[in-house]
Amino acid sequence: MPTSVKDFFERRVPDALSRHPEKAKEVAAIFLFTVTGADGGTWTADLISSPPICQSGCIGQPQCTIEITDEDFRSMIDGGTQAAMQIFLGGRLKIGGDSMLISRLLRLLQLGSAPVI
């Protein structure tokens, strides 16, 4: 079953950040995700604040914004690095702000995709 985008941002990422705040420091950026579609929404991942947070809405001043469909985002979560690169290279991932931070995005996706133990 594909991962729910809402579950990813509202449960999995916050849980991972509370368990491993040191991993957020490695990313050290504020991302704003705008995901379109029935399973979409807007979330801010503030990986600079202490403690790091991921919550619904646009909070603070994002350094990098990401726009994507819920279907493509689920593919990125479930398909790993290769799926993310295909979506990025296919032009289906819109990036604003500091586009160099996109290289750190995979760390956030991996953190939220790690199994909950």
Buried (B, 14 or more C-beta within 10 A) or exposed (E): EEBBBBEBBBBBBBBBBEEBBEBBEEBEBBBBBBBBBEBBBBBBBBBBEEEBBBEEEEBEEBBBBBBBBBBBBBBBBEBBEEBBBBBBEEEBBEBEBBEEBBEBBBBBBBBBBBEEE
